Amino acid sequence: MTRTAKRLLLAASGPPLLLALLFAAAEALLALRPDRRPCFLVRSGHGANERIAASGRAPTTSAKLRTPEFAAQPPAGTIRVLALGDSTMYGVPFDPPLPFADWLALRLPLLLPGRAFEVVNLGASGMCSEDVLDLLRESGSVGASLLVIYVGHNEFLDMNLPRVLDPASHAFRRALSRTRVGAALLEMTMQPPRSTMADVVNRRTLVHDEPLIPPEAIERGLETYRSNLVAIVELASGWGIEVALVRPVADAWDSAPHLSCFSPSTSRAARAAFLVECEAIRVERRALEERAERGETASPASIESLLDRLDALARVDGAVALLPWERGRLLLLRGDRDAARTALREALDLDGYPWRQLPRGGEAVAEVAASTGAFLVDAAPLFDAESAPCLPDQRGLFVDDVHPDRRGHELLAEATLRTLAQHGWIAPAADWRFADEPSIEEYRIRSGFRPAAQATSLAREAFMLLGASQFDRSARAALRAAQRKLDLALTIDSGCAEAHLGCAVVAAIRGEADAALAAIERARARDAAIDRLLVEPWESVPAMRQAFEATGLAVSEGKLARQR
């Protein structure tokens, strides 16, 4: 090699080599400081005393684990069940003993007497399938015999969208975060998370002109979801752990598609006429439902007329997700439950912001279970049977569009346990003593559930419904459902501060300032600092602030009061 060639080679290789050396030196120096690399779990102790705890530096913004600390191995002779997943697994909006993982822990010892069980719930809000896979890798087998997975509603949540919109950039940031230098750089340059999609959804635009998540990104997200589930099952199976994949459930009835979009081929003039007619149909459908709720018979001719008008709109643009949802509402009003379910499923599939799991996502769960040998838990038949002749909705079995209510969690546990028995997990199906179990009411007593806590949980359910209403007084169904929850909470505990607070919010949304102030005074009588629960949403949720201000109310100096 000539001298000139050597110089050129040195010039070309020198800067990258220098950067690599500087990076290695910085990595070594940062090793002397507390580790800031994101992770879910940290370990401490050794041998029988080894424990695993939440790290306090989780990779996701809201990953507060339900079980913050646990032993690395179960007690001798104890069968450990590891429950991983999203906010439904965590139990939002409930605390133990309501989440379905707690019901598993309560029922397993009575169903299989003579055996000891331990259920470790590592559910956390905001988790997507990639997070669950990462968490499982960090935890290791931890002596578990069974892994129960419930995840799927957050694959397209705002904070998870970079995974599907720009996978290369996301992969680079993940790789960078695994180094101390990279983690420090990312921490220094971190920006507050923006809720671009949520902001658009909250504008309540009936139909958008174009999708905000490209169709190819949705397909990519579904494929990633599928591959992550496969990886979860294969990892657990390699450790000798059985896996139960729970098919996510969601309310398709009360919650309209979060984002409907026109097809590119629909002209601007056609879109304008479409929106006018669609809004007119919605108004007339609501009027029919309100009459039905009062016990009046809905006019069959009116229902058929609205269905014909929807069909006409579908001929203009059949890609608008709102159309099959409106059709589903009308079909159930007509008494055609199966056709209504089919239409609502179509609306979910067309939803342009699918934070409720798409039906195709549920199919992916079933396909992965079939291909890997995992147990498939499908609670939908139990939800359907419980809600007949209606469909599962926020008036029963859900507190919002994705989170089951108290009874919904009991049904998830029932479906899981029946599936485990069917597959002979731990013992043959004949040895599972379902026939000898106590009643649900007796189980609730045994769980240690207290009336005051029950009332608070009901109030929290109502808060979820109020959020779903987007603080819009025209969202009558959500407001009525919230009021029913609050009334039940006050029947159980007349002094429940959270329930009185919820009544104040409902009154404010409805424009009843005096009633709102009277309710907040009743809440303060039990909890003088109850107004604190209004401060954060007042500052961060424009729709709530606008609703209160329209009623002449404001949160000023940390208190709800009349506007000055």
Summary of the structure (lengths in Angstrom):
residues: 564
radius of gyration: 26.3
end to end distance: 84.3
largest distance: 97.0
contacts: 1836
relative contact order: 0.08
helix: 56%
strand: 11%
